[in-house]
């Protein structure tokens, strides 16, 4: 691999450090006492002596010479701090190599260093660290992109190419420090969700990721092979069937937050691996779950933003109070003029043709209705809206509606045209469940590669008796997109799935 001129220079600097007897990658513990943000917050002009013996560590992000002194900026996980290094302070004797050669010539932007000293305020009014000792921690062999900002706040040479940012997230996090806020918010969102569930004494659990049968959702799975057992396995597309087994086993409420894997297309709102939360609570139905979902999202929004209404993509979205509700057929009729009640598969195909929606022969009634809904309705659902009472064929794991023939007790929650949550009154009749699975097998024979498989062990578990329950799934990535006002799912994933790099991209 050909090296750039800067990479050659940095490797030569590393060689010179080694010749000087300086270990550019030392083993010793770094005696860090403070984060940079903490030092700025705690510094008091009237009592600077309170911060007279401190140590920070981080990346060198800027350096400028001032005669026999150097001003620089060190960046750690909390932010940046200016440091002031005077030649005679770090080189008290005759040997000035550490300052004249190591710091001024062989240290590069991006290198990790640790510095110790005392806090003070410069004549320009900036809180800074006066350095009394300097230690080299790690040599950066590639140059960072340098983002410049002028006195008016204009940014130049920004590292903003999405392809590079998502592929080299480590660089993105370093030079675009503001994006950390999105990931910190994601973390707080998950912690808030856990706190809400834990306050109700619902148990967080872990279930298998490798499944012998792909089930719990309509999706194309990733497959793998277990060598020791000589058997095929699937990466889970959902954890629903295992969580239901735990309710059968006697727990009243269980939930899991974890990765799911679906071998499907990619878009600004789809990634083949994503984080989902699923919760199941015994003796509840989907009406109760709607109210719980409203309460949960209002709580999370308040924890993140101190209020229940937030500005997202030019809309004020209100997560507090009661959300709008429409049945799936009502919403389709509202936005297309077509009443799909009682329509046959062929009639639905004809409606799709009229609406210029592409379909194929593998699609049954459920898929056809879903295609119409996705194409014509979703984009109109801006404020939080529950779409309820889906066709039976769309949802093999939901209980039949208690009063509406041909429908199931299910809702999906949409916000800003994106599905955020999905819930059922769960089917607990093992005979009915077997018939639903067998219908899925028929769809699979027609070529539907998202049809569910028949899970005999799950049916056996149901036959031991499953209490009535309701379940809810929430896409953590999409919820984070909403709460952080991000349009693309790639912006809320540290490492989104990317196509293979070309040779030129690797060497850039």
C-alpha positions as CSV (number, residue, x, y, z in Angstrom):
1,X,0.0,0.0,0.0
2,X,1.5,3.3,-1.1
3,X,1.9,5.9,1.7
4,X,1.0,9.5,1.3
5,X,3.7,12.2,2.0
6,X,2.1,13.0,5.4
7,X,2.1,9.3,6.3
8,X,5.8,9.0,5.4
9,X,6.6,12.1,7.5
10,X,4.8,10.7,10.5
11,X,6.5,7.3,10.3
12,X,9.8,9.2,10.1
13,X,8.8,11.2,13.2
14,X,8.1,7.9,15.0
15,X,11.5,6.6,14.0
16,X,13.2,9.7,15.4
17,X,11.2,9.4,18.7
18,X,12.4,5.8,19.0
19,X,16.0,6.9,18.4
20,X,15.6,9.5,21.2
21,X,14.6,6.6,23.5
22,X,11.0,7.8,23.7
23,X,8.4,5.0,23.7
24,X,5.6,6.3,21.4
25,X,3.3,3.6,22.8
26,X,4.1,3.4,26.5
27,X,2.6,0.8,28.9
28,X,2.4,2.8,32.0
29,X,-0.9,3.9,33.7
30,X,-1.8,7.5,32.8
31,X,-2.6,9.4,36.1
32,X,-5.5,11.4,34.7
33,X,-7.2,13.5,37.4
34,X,-9.8,15.4,35.4
35,X,-11.8,15.7,32.2
36,X,-11.3,18.9,30.3
37,X,-14.9,19.9,30.7
38,X,-14.7,19.4,34.5
39,X,-11.6,21.7,34.7
40,X,-13.4,24.4,32.9
41,X,-16.5,24.1,35.1
42,X,-14.6,24.0,38.4
43,X,-12.1,26.8,37.7
44,X,-12.6,29.9,39.8
45,X,-10.5,33.1,39.2
46,X,-10.6,33.9,42.9
47,X,-9.2,30.5,43.9
48,X,-7.0,29.1,41.0
49,X,-4.9,27.2,43.6
50,X,-7.8,24.7,43.9
51,X,-6.7,23.3,40.5
52,X,-2.9,23.4,40.9
53,X,-2.0,19.8,40.4
54,X,-4.0,18.3,37.6
55,X,-3.4,15.8,34.8
56,X,-5.4,15.4,31.5
57,X,-4.9,13.1,28.5
58,X,-6.2,13.2,25.0
59,X,-5.6,14.0,21.4
60,X,-3.5,17.0,20.3
61,X,-5.9,18.9,18.0
62,X,-4.2,22.2,17.4
63,X,-0.7,23.7,18.1
64,X,0.8,27.1,17.6
65,X,4.2,28.4,18.5
66,X,4.9,31.6,20.6
67,X,8.6,31.9,20.8
68,X,9.9,29.7,23.7
69,X,6.3,28.6,24.4
70,X,3.6,26.7,22.7
71,X,-0.2,27.0,22.8
72,X,-2.1,23.8,21.9
73,X,-5.5,22.2,22.3
74,X,-6.1,18.8,23.9
75,X,-9.3,17.0,23.2
76,X,-10.7,14.2,25.5
77,X,-14.1,12.6,25.7
78,X,-15.7,15.7,27.3
79,X,-14.3,18.4,25.0
80,X,-11.2,20.6,24.4
81,X,-8.9,22.5,26.6
82,X,-6.2,25.0,25.7
83,X,-2.8,24.2,27.2
84,X,0.2,26.5,27.5
85,X,3.7,24.9,27.4
86,X,6.7,26.9,28.3
87,X,10.2,25.6,27.3
88,X,11.9,26.0,30.6
89,X,8.9,24.5,32.6
90,X,9.1,21.1,30.9
91,X,12.9,21.2,30.4
92,X,14.4,22.6,33.6
93,X,18.0,21.6,32.8
94,X,20.3,22.2,29.9
95,X,18.7,19.5,27.7
96,X,15.8,21.1,25.8
97,X,15.2,18.2,23.5
98,X,11.7,17.4,24.9
99,X,10.5,20.9,23.9
100,X,12.6,21.8,20.9
101,X,12.4,18.5,19.1
102,X,9.8,16.2,20.6
103,X,7.0,18.7,21.1
104,X,7.7,21.2,18.3
105,X,8.9,18.9,15.6
106,X,8.0,15.3,16.2
107,X,4.5,15.7,17.7
108,X,1.7,15.8,15.2
109,X,-2.0,16.7,15.2
110,X,-3.9,13.6,16.3
111,X,-1.2,12.3,18.6
112,X,-2.3,11.3,22.1
113,X,-0.5,13.0,25.0
114,X,-0.9,13.5,28.7
115,X,0.0,16.8,30.4
116,X,0.2,17.9,34.0
117,X,0.2,21.3,35.6
118,X,-2.0,24.0,37.0
119,X,-5.1,25.9,35.8
120,X,-5.0,29.6,35.0
121,X,-6.8,32.2,32.8
122,X,-4.8,33.8,29.9
123,X,-4.7,37.5,29.1
124,X,-7.2,36.7,26.4
125,X,-9.5,35.4,29.0
126,X,-9.3,31.7,28.1
127,X,-9.2,29.1,30.9
128,X,-6.1,27.0,30.2
129,X,-3.7,24.5,31.7
130,X,-0.1,25.7,32.3
131,X,1.9,22.5,31.6
132,X,4.7,21.5,33.9
133,X,5.2,17.9,32.5
134,X,4.5,16.3,29.1
135,X,4.3,12.6,28.2
136,X,3.9,11.0,24.8
137,X,1.1,8.4,24.8
138,X,0.4,7.3,21.2
139,X,1.6,8.3,17.7
140,X,-1.0,8.9,15.0
141,X,0.3,7.6,11.7
142,X,-2.4,9.1,9.5
143,X,-3.3,12.8,9.5
144,X,-6.8,13.8,10.6
145,X,-8.9,16.0,8.4
146,X,-8.5,19.5,9.9
147,X,-11.8,21.3,10.2
148,X,-11.2,25.1,10.3
149,X,-13.5,27.8,11.7
150,X,-13.0,31.5,11.2
151,X,-13.8,34.3,13.6
152,X,-17.3,34.6,12.2
153,X,-18.0,30.9,12.8
154,X,-17.8,29.8,9.1
155,X,-16.5,26.2,8.8
156,X,-14.0,25.2,6.1
157,X,-12.7,21.8,5.0
158,X,-15.5,20.1,7.0
159,X,-15.4,16.3,7.2
160,X,-19.0,16.0,6.0
161,X,-19.1,13.4,3.2
162,X,-21.7,10.9,4.5
163,X,-19.9,7.9,2.9
164,X,-16.7,8.7,4.7
165,X,-18.3,9.8,7.9
166,X,-20.3,6.5,8.3
167,X,-17.4,4.3,7.1
168,X,-14.8,6.0,9.3
169,X,-16.9,6.8,12.4
170,X,-13.7,7.0,14.5
171,X,-12.6,10.0,12.4
172,X,-16.1,11.5,12.4
173,X,-16.3,11.3,16.2
174,X,-12.9,12.9,16.5
175,X,-13.3,15.9,14.2
176,X,-17.1,16.4,14.4
177,X,-17.4,16.2,18.2
178,X,-21.0,17.5,18.1
179,X,-22.3,14.2,16.7
180,X,-21.5,12.6,20.1
181,X,-24.6,14.3,21.4
182,X,-26.8,12.0,19.2
183,X,-25.2,8.9,20.6
184,X,-25.3,10.1,24.1
185,X,-29.0,10.8,23.6
186,X,-29.4,7.3,22.3
187,X,-27.8,5.9,25.4
188,X,-30.0,8.1,27.6
189,X,-33.1,7.0,25.7
190,X,-32.4,3.3,26.3
191,X,-31.6,4.0,30.0
192,X,-34.9,5.9,30.3
193,X,-36.8,3.0,28.7
194,X,-35.2,0.5,31.1
195,X,-36.0,2.7,34.1
196,X,-39.7,3.0,33.0
197,X,-40.0,-0.8,32.7
198,X,-38.0,-1.6,35.8
199,X,-40.3,0.7,37.8
200,X,-43.1,-1.7,36.9
201,X,-41.1,-4.7,38.0
202,X,-40.9,-6.1,34.5
203,X,-37.9,-8.3,34.0
204,X,-35.1,-7.6,31.5
205,X,-34.0,-10.9,29.9
206,X,-31.7,-12.2,27.2
207,X,-32.8,-14.7,24.6
208,X,-30.9,-16.5,21.8
209,X,-29.6,-14.7,18.7
210,X,-29.1,-18.0,16.8
211,X,-32.4,-19.6,16.0
212,X,-33.1,-23.0,14.6
213,X,-36.4,-21.6,13.1
214,X,-36.9,-18.1,11.9
215,X,-40.0,-16.6,13.4
216,X,-41.6,-13.8,15.3
217,X,-41.8,-11.5,12.2
218,X,-42.3,-11.5,8.5
219,X,-38.8,-11.0,7.2
220,X,-36.0,-12.6,5.2
221,X,-33.4,-14.1,7.6
222,X,-29.6,-14.4,7.4
223,X,-28.6,-18.0,7.6
224,X,-25.4,-19.6,9.0
225,X,-24.1,-23.0,9.9
226,X,-23.1,-24.5,13.3
227,X,-20.2,-26.8,12.6
228,X,-20.2,-28.8,15.9
229,X,-23.9,-29.6,15.6
230,X,-23.8,-29.7,11.8
231,X,-27.1,-27.8,11.6
232,X,-28.3,-24.7,9.9
233,X,-29.3,-21.7,12.0
234,X,-30.7,-18.2,11.5
235,X,-29.8,-14.9,13.0
236,X,-32.9,-13.8,14.8
237,X,-35.3,-11.5,13.0
238,X,-37.3,-11.1,16.2
239,X,-37.2,-12.4,19.8
240,X,-41.0,-12.6,20.2
241,X,-41.4,-16.4,20.4
242,X,-38.7,-16.8,23.1
243,X,-40.1,-14.0,25.2
244,X,-43.5,-15.6,25.0
245,X,-42.0,-18.9,26.2
246,X,-40.9,-17.0,29.3
247,X,-44.5,-15.7,29.9
248,X,-45.7,-19.3,29.5
249,X,-43.0,-20.2,32.1
250,X,-44.6,-18.0,34.7
251,X,-43.2,-14.4,34.4
252,X,-45.8,-11.7,34.3
253,X,-43.7,-9.2,32.3
254,X,-40.4,-9.6,30.4
255,X,-38.6,-7.4,28.0
256,X,-35.4,-7.4,25.9
257,X,-33.4,-4.8,24.1
258,X,-31.1,-6.3,21.5
259,X,-29.9,-6.6,17.9
260,X,-32.1,-8.1,15.2
261,X,-31.0,-9.1,11.7
262,X,-33.1,-9.0,8.5
263,X,-31.6,-9.8,5.1
264,X,-33.5,-7.0,3.4
265,X,-32.9,-3.8,1.5
266,X,-31.2,-0.7,2.9
267,X,-32.5,2.9,3.0
268,X,-32.5,6.0,5.2
269,X,-34.8,4.2,7.6
270,X,-33.6,0.5,7.2
271,X,-30.3,-1.2,8.2
272,X,-29.9,-5.0,8.0
273,X,-29.0,-5.1,11.7
274,X,-30.9,-2.9,14.1
275,X,-31.8,-2.6,17.8
276,X,-35.3,-3.5,18.9
277,X,-37.1,-3.5,22.2
278,X,-39.8,-6.1,22.8
279,X,-41.9,-6.4,25.9
280,X,-44.7,-8.9,26.8
281,X,-47.0,-8.4,29.8
282,X,-49.5,-11.1,30.9
283,X,-53.2,-10.4,31.3
284,X,-53.2,-7.3,29.1
285,X,-54.6,-6.5,25.7
286,X,-53.7,-4.0,22.9
287,X,-56.0,-1.3,24.3
288,X,-54.0,-1.3,27.5
289,X,-50.7,-1.4,25.5
290,X,-51.7,1.7,23.6
291,X,-52.1,3.6,26.8
292,X,-48.8,2.2,28.1
293,X,-47.0,3.2,24.9
294,X,-48.3,6.8,25.2
295,X,-47.1,6.9,28.8
296,X,-43.7,5.4,27.9
297,X,-42.9,7.8,25.0
298,X,-44.0,10.9,27.0
299,X,-41.7,9.8,29.8
300,X,-38.7,9.2,27.5
301,X,-39.3,12.5,25.7
302,X,-39.4,14.3,29.0
303,X,-36.2,12.6,30.2
304,X,-34.4,13.7,27.0
305,X,-35.9,17.2,26.4
306,X,-37.6,18.2,29.7
307,X,-40.9,18.4,27.8
308,X,-43.2,16.2,25.8
309,X,-43.3,18.3,22.6
310,X,-40.2,18.6,20.3
311,X,-39.3,20.2,17.0
312,X,-38.5,17.5,14.3
313,X,-38.0,18.2,10.6
314,X,-40.0,21.4,10.8
315,X,-42.9,19.9,12.8
316,X,-43.8,20.2,16.4
317,X,-44.4,16.6,17.5
318,X,-46.4,16.1,20.7
319,X,-45.7,12.9,22.6
320,X,-47.9,13.7,25.5
321,X,-51.6,13.0,25.9
322,X,-53.7,10.6,23.8
323,X,-52.6,9.8,20.3
324,X,-54.9,9.7,17.2
325,X,-56.3,6.3,16.2
326,X,-57.5,5.0,12.8
327,X,-58.0,1.4,11.7
328,X,-55.9,0.3,8.8
329,X,-58.8,0.2,6.4
330,X,-60.1,3.6,7.5
331,X,-56.6,5.1,6.9
332,X,-56.4,3.5,3.4
333,X,-59.9,4.7,2.5
334,X,-59.0,8.2,3.8
335,X,-55.9,8.6,1.6
336,X,-56.8,6.5,-1.5
337,X,-60.7,6.5,-1.6
338,X,-60.7,2.7,-1.7
339,X,-62.6,0.6,0.9
340,X,-60.7,-2.7,1.2
341,X,-63.1,-4.3,3.5
342,X,-63.9,-7.9,2.3
343,X,-61.8,-7.5,-0.9
344,X,-60.4,-10.7,-2.5
345,X,-56.8,-11.1,-3.5
346,X,-57.6,-10.4,-7.1
347,X,-59.6,-7.3,-6.3
348,X,-56.7,-6.0,-4.2
349,X,-54.3,-6.7,-7.1
350,X,-56.6,-4.6,-9.4
351,X,-56.6,-1.8,-6.8
352,X,-52.8,-1.9,-6.7
353,X,-52.6,-1.6,-10.5
354,X,-55.0,1.4,-10.4
355,X,-52.8,3.0,-7.7
356,X,-49.7,2.2,-9.7
357,X,-48.2,0.1,-6.9
358,X,-45.9,-2.7,-8.0
359,X,-46.9,-6.2,-6.9
360,X,-46.0,-9.8,-7.8
361,X,-47.6,-13.3,-7.6
362,X,-46.0,-14.2,-4.4
363,X,-48.0,-11.6,-2.5
364,X,-51.2,-12.8,-0.6
365,X,-53.9,-10.6,0.8
366,X,-51.8,-9.4,3.8
367,X,-48.9,-8.3,1.7
368,X,-51.1,-6.5,-0.9
369,X,-52.8,-4.5,1.8
370,X,-49.5,-3.7,3.4
371,X,-48.1,-2.5,0.0
372,X,-51.1,-0.1,-0.4
373,X,-50.7,1.2,3.1
374,X,-47.0,1.7,2.8
375,X,-47.2,3.5,-0.5
376,X,-50.2,5.7,0.1
377,X,-50.8,6.2,3.8
378,X,-47.5,6.1,5.9
379,X,-46.1,9.4,4.6
380,X,-49.3,11.3,5.8
381,X,-49.0,10.2,9.4
382,X,-47.0,13.0,11.0
383,X,-48.3,13.3,14.6
384,X,-48.2,10.1,16.7
385,X,-50.9,7.9,15.2
386,X,-52.0,4.4,16.1
387,X,-53.1,2.4,13.0
388,X,-55.2,-0.4,14.5
389,X,-57.1,-3.6,13.5
390,X,-55.1,-5.1,10.7
391,X,-56.2,-7.8,8.3
392,X,-55.9,-11.4,9.7
393,X,-53.5,-12.4,6.9
394,X,-51.0,-9.7,7.8
395,X,-50.3,-10.9,11.4
396,X,-50.0,-14.6,12.1
397,X,-49.2,-14.1,15.8
398,X,-52.0,-11.7,16.8
399,X,-55.4,-12.6,18.3
400,X,-58.5,-12.4,16.1
401,X,-60.5,-9.2,16.7
402,X,-63.1,-9.7,19.4
403,X,-65.8,-8.0,17.3
404,X,-64.6,-7.4,13.7
405,X,-64.5,-10.4,11.4
406,X,-61.3,-10.9,9.4
407,X,-59.2,-8.5,11.5
408,X,-56.8,-8.9,14.4
409,X,-56.1,-6.8,17.5
410,X,-52.9,-5.1,16.4
411,X,-51.6,-1.5,16.2
412,X,-48.7,0.1,14.7
413,X,-47.5,3.6,15.9
414,X,-46.4,6.0,13.2
415,X,-44.7,9.3,13.6
416,X,-43.4,11.5,10.8
417,X,-44.3,8.7,8.3
418,X,-42.1,6.1,10.1
419,X,-43.3,3.1,12.0
420,X,-42.0,3.3,15.5
421,X,-43.9,0.6,17.4
422,X,-45.9,-2.5,16.7
423,X,-48.1,-4.4,19.2
424,X,-50.8,-7.1,19.5
425,X,-53.2,-8.7,21.7
426,X,-51.2,-11.9,21.5
427,X,-52.7,-15.1,20.1
428,X,-52.7,-17.8,22.8
429,X,-54.8,-20.4,21.1
430,X,-52.4,-23.2,20.0
431,X,-54.8,-24.7,17.4
432,X,-55.4,-21.3,15.8
433,X,-51.7,-20.6,15.8
434,X,-50.9,-23.8,14.0
435,X,-53.4,-23.0,11.3
436,X,-51.8,-19.5,10.9
437,X,-48.3,-21.0,10.6
438,X,-49.5,-23.5,8.0
439,X,-51.0,-20.6,6.0
440,X,-47.5,-19.0,6.1
441,X,-46.0,-22.2,4.8
442,X,-48.4,-22.0,1.8
443,X,-47.2,-18.4,1.1
444,X,-43.6,-19.6,1.3
445,X,-44.3,-22.2,-1.3
446,X,-45.6,-19.4,-3.6
447,X,-42.2,-17.7,-3.2
448,X,-42.8,-15.4,-0.3
449,X,-39.3,-15.4,1.3
450,X,-40.5,-13.3,4.2
451,X,-43.2,-15.8,5.3
452,X,-42.8,-17.3,8.8
453,X,-41.6,-20.8,9.4
454,X,-43.6,-23.3,11.5
455,X,-42.0,-23.5,15.0
456,X,-43.1,-26.9,16.6
457,X,-41.4,-26.2,19.9
458,X,-43.2,-22.9,20.3
459,X,-46.5,-24.6,19.5
460,X,-45.7,-27.3,22.1
461,X,-45.1,-24.5,24.6
462,X,-48.4,-22.9,23.8
463,X,-50.2,-26.3,24.2
464,X,-49.0,-26.3,27.9
465,X,-51.1,-23.1,28.2
466,X,-50.3,-19.5,27.4
467,X,-51.9,-16.8,29.5
468,X,-53.6,-13.8,27.7
469,X,-51.0,-11.1,27.1
470,X,-50.0,-8.1,25.0
471,X,-46.7,-7.5,23.4
472,X,-45.0,-4.4,22.1
473,X,-42.0,-3.9,19.9
474,X,-40.2,-0.5,19.4
475,X,-37.4,0.2,17.0
476,X,-34.7,1.9,19.1
477,X,-32.9,3.3,16.0
478,X,-36.0,5.0,14.6
479,X,-37.1,6.3,18.0
480,X,-33.6,7.8,18.4
481,X,-33.9,9.4,14.9
482,X,-37.1,11.1,16.1
483,X,-35.8,12.2,19.5
484,X,-32.5,13.6,18.1
485,X,-34.0,15.1,14.9
486,X,-32.0,13.0,12.5
487,X,-33.4,12.1,9.1
488,X,-31.2,9.0,8.4
489,X,-30.8,5.9,10.4
490,X,-27.1,5.9,9.5
491,X,-26.8,9.0,11.7
492,X,-27.9,7.1,14.9
493,X,-25.8,4.0,14.3
494,X,-22.1,4.0,15.2
495,X,-21.3,1.6,12.4
496,X,-24.0,1.3,9.8
497,X,-23.7,-1.4,7.2
498,X,-21.7,-0.2,4.2
499,X,-20.9,-1.6,0.8
500,X,-17.3,-3.0,0.4
501,X,-14.7,-0.3,0.0
502,X,-13.0,0.1,-3.3
503,X,-9.2,0.0,-3.5
504,X,-9.1,3.8,-3.9
505,X,-11.2,4.3,-0.8
506,X,-8.9,2.1,1.3
507,X,-5.8,4.1,0.3
508,X,-7.3,7.6,0.5
